[in-house]
Amino acid sequence: KHENCSFRDPVLEEYISGEKKQLSIEQIAELNRQTEQENRRLIYVAITRAVYKCFIYKNADNKSSLATFLDALPLSPLIEIKDPVEIAEGYNYASGRTDQVDIVQSPVNLRLTQQNWRKMSYTALSAEHEASLKNRSNTHENKYEQFIFAQLKKGAMTGNMLHYIFENINFADPGKWKYVIDQAISHFAAGNKELYSSMLQILCDHVLNTPVHVGGNQFLLSGISSDQRINELEFDFPVPVFRTTDMKNLSDDCIEIHVRDFQEIEGMMNGKIDLFFENNGKYYILDWKSNYLGDSISDYSLGNLAAAMNENNYHLQYLIYSIAVKKYLESRLPDFDYDTQFGGVIYLFLRGIRKGSDTGIYAYKPSIEKIEVLERILSGKEYQIVI
């Protein structure tokens, strides 16, 4: 019988394949060492994939890789080692035999220590809200208005396309926008290049060269360099047991918070911030929104944006994001001060932004008092609403 094998020679730094009987004693030792390493990697993968419980059955071969692993197991209340099942003499697994031993298996009771643990997010917590009817007049002042309100498709594909564009373009270099825009069109709107390409460049110009006013500060996004930006900043932070309905108490005369009632839950809060950036020593959260609010520029006025923020429960979103950013900055900046260094949140409703106008831009800085209340709620602590 020819037993073929393969291993990496540590001297030649190349893989050697051949019959095992042709190997030297040193090569066989190296083959066995690498085989054992691979077996241990496989064992690690196997035992770390279980969600609730992992069962390991040890055979009689005390020379196996698994035996070495089991011998090294530490004493732990999470690990239970049972004596082997006694097998009657002469027992075998051949089918059709009548002398087989019936082994009664006790049912396994899987019960989580943390019954309410889950991965949570703004989307998971947000309660559905009745959508309002959108204004449709079908009359547009110019080709761009017609494109942005009537020809630019609604839905997730357009949202993904616009996100791709703003994640990849250099805000300050319009000469290179077309390449990224055409790439985005080919990915998300194939067949629309002739119509979309020039119009999306106009959209970028409006968005990046319209002044943003937030927290007493004003700036253009075209002045934000690439090294001041983090796109798709993902976060996770642990949340102990809390009552989701307490988050509704963050609502006030202008802000509506709608939350699903999970009673008490705990787990890991997860999310992705479209754009996190720094400008003049302050840090901002920005979200790109492709929402269709109507086919007139007036549908994107501040009053209508406020209604859209409530309708889509975006206040809950940016409050969670603000806590995540606060935790992040506190871990990175020794004396981070929320009041002086956090700039605020910016929601850009892209269809409604025009140079020379304040339409389409919702900018707001949550008070430190509201942020601290939400922090206490998410910590399961007592809190007091400050009016």
C-alpha positions in Angstrom: 0.0 0.0 0.0 1.3 3.4 -1.0 0.7 6.1 1.7 1.1 9.5 0.1 1.7 12.6 2.2 2.4 16.3 1.9 4.1 18.8 4.3 6.1 22.0 4.3 9.8 21.6 4.6 11.0 24.2 7.1 14.5 24.3 5.6 13.6 24.5 1.9 10.4 26.5 2.7 8.6 24.5 0.0 5.9 21.9 0.1 7.0 18.3 -0.4 4.7 15.5 -1.6 5.5 11.9 -2.0 5.2 8.4 -0.4 5.7 8.3 3.3 8.1 5.4 3.1 10.5 7.5 1.1 10.8 10.2 3.8 13.8 10.4 6.2 13.3 10.1 9.9 13.6 13.9 10.3 11.0 14.5 7.6 8.6 12.0 9.2 9.0 13.8 12.5 8.2 17.1 10.8 5.2 15.6 9.0 3.8 14.3 12.3 4.3 17.6 13.9 2.5 19.5 11.2 -0.3 16.9 11.1 -0.8 17.4 14.9 -0.9 21.1 14.5 -3.6 20.8 11.8 -5.6 18.4 13.9 -5.5 20.8 16.8 -6.7 23.6 14.5 -9.6 21.5 13.4 -10.5 20.6 17.0 -10.5 24.3 17.8 -12.8 25.1 14.9 -15.1 22.3 15.8 -15.6 23.1 19.5 -15.9 26.9 19.1 -18.8 26.8 16.6 -21.4 25.5 19.1 -24.0 28.1 20.1 -25.4 26.5 23.3 -23.6 23.2 24.0 -20.8 21.1 22.6 -20.6 17.3 23.0 -17.2 15.6 22.7 -16.9 11.8 22.6 -13.5 10.4 23.5 -12.5 7.1 21.9 -10.2 4.5 23.3 -7.1 5.8 21.4 -5.1 7.7 24.0 -2.6 8.8 21.3 -5.1 10.9 19.3 -5.0 14.7 19.1 -8.3 14.8 20.8 -7.0 12.8 23.8 -4.2 15.4 24.2 -6.8 18.2 24.1 -9.1 16.5 26.7 -6.2 15.8 29.1 -5.4 19.6 29.1 -9.0 20.7 29.8 -9.1 23.0 32.9 -11.6 22.5 35.7 -14.6 24.7 35.0 -18.3 24.8 36.0 -18.9 25.2 32.2 -17.3 21.8 31.4 -18.9 18.6 32.5 -17.0 15.3 32.1 -19.0 12.1 32.3 -17.8 8.5 32.7 -18.0 6.4 29.6 -21.1 4.3 28.8 -20.6 0.7 29.7 -20.9 -1.5 26.6 -21.8 -5.2 27.0 -19.2 -7.7 25.9 -19.7 -8.8 22.3 -21.7 -5.6 21.4 -21.2 -4.4 17.9 -22.9 -2.0 15.5 -23.7 -4.5 12.8 -27.2 -4.1 11.5 -29.8 -6.9 12.1 -28.3 -8.1 15.3 -30.6 -8.8 18.3 -28.0 -8.6 21.0 -27.4 -4.9 20.7 -27.5 -2.8 23.9 -30.3 -0.2 24.1 -28.8 3.0 25.5 -31.4 5.4 26.9 -30.5 9.0 26.1 -31.7 11.6 28.5 -33.2 14.7 26.9 -30.9 17.7 26.8 -32.4 20.8 28.5 -30.8 23.8 26.8 -31.5 26.9 28.9 -29.7 30.1 28.4 -28.3 31.8 31.5 -29.2 35.2 29.9 -32.7 34.5 28.6 -33.1 38.0 27.1 -29.7 38.4 25.4 -29.7 39.5 21.8 -27.8 41.5 19.3 -29.8 44.8 19.0 -29.7 47.9 16.8 -31.7 50.9 15.9 -33.5 48.9 13.2 -34.3 46.1 15.7 -35.6 48.5 18.4 -37.5 50.9 16.1 -41.3 50.5 16.0 -43.1 50.9 12.7 -44.8 54.2 12.1 -47.5 55.0 9.6 -46.1 56.6 6.5 -47.6 59.8 5.2 -48.7 60.4 1.6 -46.2 62.2 -0.6 -46.9 65.2 -2.8 -46.8 64.5 -6.5 -47.4 67.4 -8.9 -45.5 66.1 -11.9 -44.4 69.6 -12.8 -40.7 70.5 -12.7 -38.8 73.7 -13.2 -35.8 72.2 -15.0 -34.1 69.0 -16.1 -32.4 68.5 -12.8 -35.7 68.8 -10.8 -37.2 66.3 -13.2 -34.4 63.9 -12.7 -34.2 64.1 -9.0 -37.9 63.9 -8.3 -39.2 61.8 -11.2 -36.4 59.9 -13.0 -34.1 58.9 -10.1 -35.6 55.7 -9.0 -36.9 55.2 -5.4 -35.8 52.3 -3.3 -32.8 50.6 -1.7 -30.8 50.3 -5.0 -30.7 54.0 -5.4 -29.8 54.5 -1.7 -27.0 52.0 -2.0 -25.7 53.8 -5.2 -25.7 57.2 -3.5 -24.0 55.8 -0.4 -21.3 54.2 -2.7 -20.7 57.5 -4.4 -20.3 59.6 -1.2 -18.1 56.9 0.4 -15.7 56.8 -2.5 -15.4 60.3 -3.9 -12.9 62.9 -2.8 -15.2 65.7 -1.6 -12.7 68.4 -2.7 -11.8 67.0 -6.1 -14.8 67.2 -8.5 -12.6 66.4 -11.5 -12.5 62.7 -10.3 -16.2 62.4 -9.3 -17.2 61.1 -12.8 -15.1 57.9 -12.5 -16.7 56.9 -9.2 -20.2 57.9 -10.3 -19.9 55.8 -13.4 -18.7 52.9 -11.4 -21.7 53.3 -9.0 -24.1 53.4 -12.0 -22.7 50.2 -13.5 -23.1 48.5 -10.1 -26.6 49.7 -9.1 -28.3 51.3 -12.1 -26.9 49.6 -15.2 -28.5 50.9 -18.4 -29.0 54.4 -17.0 -25.5 55.9 -17.5 -26.4 58.4 -20.1 -29.1 60.0 -17.9 -27.6 59.5 -14.5 -23.9 60.4 -15.0 -24.2 64.1 -15.5 -27.1 64.5 -13.2 -25.4 62.8 -10.3 -22.4 65.1 -10.7 -24.8 68.0 -10.2 -26.2 66.3 -7.1 -22.7 65.9 -5.6 -22.0 69.6 -6.3 -25.2 70.6 -4.5 -24.6 68.4 -1.5 -20.9 69.1 -1.0 -21.0 72.9 -1.7 -24.1 73.8 0.4 -23.3 75.3 3.8 -24.1 73.1 6.8 -25.2 74.9 10.0 -25.1 72.9 13.2 -24.3 73.8 16.8 -23.4 77.3 15.9 -20.9 76.3 13.3 -20.9 76.5 9.5 -18.9 74.6 6.9 -18.9 73.0 3.5 -18.4 69.2 3.2 -16.1 69.9 0.2 -13.7 71.3 2.8 -13.5 67.9 4.6 -10.5 65.9 3.5 -10.3 62.1 3.2 -8.1 61.8 6.3 -10.8 63.6 8.4 -13.4 61.0 7.4 -14.4 57.5 8.5 -17.0 55.9 6.2 -19.3 53.2 7.6 -18.0 53.4 11.2 -19.3 50.2 12.8 -19.7 50.0 16.5 -20.6 47.4 19.2 -21.1 48.1 22.9 -22.5 45.9 25.6 -25.9 46.7 27.1 -27.1 45.2 30.4 -30.8 44.5 31.1 -33.0 47.5 30.4 -36.6 48.2 29.6 -37.1 49.2 25.9 -40.2 51.2 26.7 -38.2 53.6 28.8 -36.7 55.0 25.6 -40.0 56.5 24.7 -39.5 58.9 27.6 -36.9 60.7 25.5 -39.7 62.1 23.4 -40.6 65.8 23.8 -42.6 68.5 22.0 -40.5 68.2 18.9 -39.0 64.7 19.0 -40.9 61.4 18.8 -39.3 58.1 19.8 -41.1 55.0 18.8 -39.7 51.7 20.3 -40.8 48.1 20.1 -41.8 46.7 23.4 -39.4 43.8 24.3 -40.1 44.2 28.0 -36.5 43.6 29.4 -33.6 42.8 27.1 -29.8 42.9 27.1 -27.0 42.1 24.7 -24.8 44.0 22.2 -25.8 47.2 20.6 -24.6 47.3 17.0 -24.7 49.9 14.2 -23.0 51.5 11.3 -22.6 55.3 11.0 -22.6 56.4 7.3 -20.0 59.1 7.9 -18.0 60.1 11.0 -15.8 63.1 10.5 -13.8 65.9 12.2 -13.8 69.6 11.4 -12.0 72.3 13.4 -11.6 70.1 16.4 -15.3 68.9 16.5 -16.7 65.5 15.6 -19.8 64.9 13.6 -22.2 62.1 12.6 -23.7 62.3 9.1 -26.3 60.1 7.5 -27.0 60.1 3.7 -30.8 59.8 3.0 -32.3 59.2 -0.4 -35.9 59.4 0.9 -38.5 60.7 -1.4 -40.5 63.3 0.5 -42.3 64.8 -2.6 -41.5 66.2 -6.0 -41.2 69.9 -5.0 -38.3 71.6 -3.3 -40.7 72.9 -0.7 -41.3 69.3 0.4 -37.8 69.3 1.8 -38.2 72.4 4.0 -37.1 72.3 7.7 -40.7 71.7 8.8 -41.2 68.7 6.4 -37.8 67.3 7.4 -38.8 67.5 11.1 -41.9 65.5 10.2 -39.8 62.9 8.2 -37.4 62.5 11.1 -40.3 61.6 13.4 -42.0 59.4 10.8 -38.9 57.4 10.2 -37.8 57.3 13.9 -34.5 58.8 13.0 -34.2 60.6 16.4 -33.8 57.1 18.0 -31.1 56.4 15.4 -28.9 59.4 16.0 -29.3 59.2 19.8 -27.9 55.6 19.8 -25.2 56.7 17.3 -24.3 59.7 19.5 -23.7 57.4 22.5 -21.6 55.1 20.4 -19.4 58.1 19.2 -19.2 59.5 22.7 -17.9 56.1 24.0 -15.5 55.9 21.0 -14.1 59.4 21.6 -13.8 59.0 25.3 -11.6 55.9 24.7 -9.4 57.8 22.2 -9.2 61.4 23.6 -7.9 61.7 27.2 -10.1 64.7 28.2 -12.9 64.4 25.7 -15.7 66.9 26.5 -19.1 66.3 24.8 -20.2 69.9 25.0 -17.2 71.4 23.3 -15.9 68.6 21.1 -19.0 66.9 19.7 -20.4 68.9 16.9 -23.7 67.3 16.3 -25.6 65.1 13.8 -26.4 65.9 10.2 -29.1 64.2 8.1 -28.8 65.0 4.4 -32.0 64.3 2.4 -30.1 64.3 -0.9 -33.0 64.9 -3.2 -33.8 68.2 -1.6 -30.4 69.9 -1.2 -29.7 73.0 -3.4 -26.9 75.5 -3.3 -28.1 78.8 -1.9 -30.8 77.1 0.1 -31.2 75.4 3.4 -33.6 72.7 2.2 -32.8 69.0 2.6 -30.5 69.5 5.6 -31.5 68.5 9.1 -28.8 69.3 11.6 -29.0 69.0 15.4 -26.9 68.6 18.5 -28.5 66.5 21.2 -28.0 68.0 24.7 -25.6 66.2 27.0 -28.6 65.8 29.4 -30.6 63.8 26.9 -27.5 61.7 26.0 -26.9 60.9 29.7 -30.5 60.0 30.2 -30.3 57.4 27.4 -27.0 56.2 28.8 -28.6 55.5 32.1 -31.6 53.8 30.4 -29.3 51.5 28.5 -27.4 50.7 31.7 -30.7 49.7 33.5 -30.2 52.6 36.0 -32.7 55.0 37.4 -33.0 58.2 35.4 -34.7 61.6 35.5 -36.1 63.4 32.5 -35.0 67.0 32.4 -37.6 69.2 30.8 
